Amino acid sequence: MLVLLPPSEGKASSGRGAPLKPESLSLPGLTDAREAVLTELVELCAGDPGQNEKAREVLGLSEGLRGEIAKNAGLRTAGARPAGEIYTGVLYDALGLASLDAAAKKRAARSLLVFSGLWGAVRVNDRIPSYRCSMGVKLPGLGALGSHWRTPMASVLPEAAGDGLVLDLRSAAYAAAWKPKGEVAGRTATVRVLHAPTRKVVSHFNKATKGRIVRSLLSAGAAPKDPVALVEALRDLGYEVEAQAPEKAGKPWALDVLVEEIH
């Protein structure tokens, strides 16, 4: 099982670990594309005040987040920590990687893949510094990051997916960087979380429930091989799930998880 996650906007501080070693990150087929984004992002953020204002506009930062520019300028020398510690926010709080038992942590290291505007995608044990660069950013040189990542992802991600289930929990911006195709798409499931009484998606509990779903699967040692088995596994874990098979080959399954209470 491969679980595709969005990153979080907010991130923990880099800490005092050893600096980033780009060559040590998982998915080495993304190395050149990562270096291109890293180089331009550092250069963009390392200039004079006028350049900093340009960086703020490119990155879509409010005045209160101007400090993120200096953080990006120091990415090559900042301390690095496991990505699972860097990413915070509602989904990651609900997932609670740090409190998983040892076996579940090993499963998380194998199966979770976090998408990123800067790194493309990383595993939760990959050591990275804290940064600010969403997939929606359009860098002056490289252009839109979603487009930048599409070609290298197309060659790297099918291999990472292997022959098992792909559980796609990404938001739309990150899903644009890689869309499963063909046979891989047929064993991919996307998930929406709906408030059962209203059938509406609400952002906060959508993210929290997705985090809980992943935690439940990891803790239970569930290893569904396809979307049908995933539906069975989730129902066994107490979730109310409605599944829609694709109308034609080469498209993912669509799963709705229904939640009674918003929390």
C-alpha positions, 0 to 999 in steps of 0.5 A: 500500500502506498499512501499519498499525502499533502504536506502542511502549510505550517511546519515545525522548525528545522532544529539542530540536526545535520544539514540536508543531504539531497542525495540521501532522499528517497526516490532518487529519480527526482534528484535533478528536479529537486536540485533545480527547485532548491537552487532557484528558491534559495537564490530567490530568497537570498537577495536584498530587500527589493528581492525579498519583496519579489520572493514574498510575492512569488511565494504568496506570503503575507507580511506576517510571514516574511520571516519564511523568506530567510528560512528558505535562503538558508535551506542548504545549511539549516538543520534537517529532521525527519519529514514526519516531524517537520510536517504539522497541522490538522492531518498530521496531528490526527495521524500522530506518527510519534505515538504509533507503536514500533511496528506501525512506524515501520509501516509508515516509513514504507507506505507514506509519501508526502508530496511537496512543491520543493521536494516533489515527494518524500518519505516520512523518514527522509531528513529535510529542513523546514521550508515554505514553497507550495505546489501552487508557486510559479517560480520565475525561472522554472515556472509552475511547480505542478508542471515542473514535477509532472515529467519526473513524477511520471517515471518515478511514481509508478515504480514507487506504487509497486503492484499494490493499492494507492490511497490518494489523500492529496489536495487538488494542487498536489494531485496535479503533480502526478495523476495515476494512469492505466493499470495503476489508476485502476488500483488507486482510491481517492477519498472524500470525507463528508458530514453525513447529515449534510453530505458536505465536505468541511476542510478541518474535519476532512483533514482530521479524518484522513489522518485518523484513517491512515493511523487506523490502517497503520495501527491495525497492520491492514494491507489492502491490495486494491480499492475493494479490499480497502473498503472492507478494511475501513468498514472493519475499522468502524468507518462508514464508507461508500465506494464508486467504481470507475466508469471506465478503465484507467480511472481511480475509485472514489470513496466517500467516508461519512462522518456524523460529528464534526470534530 
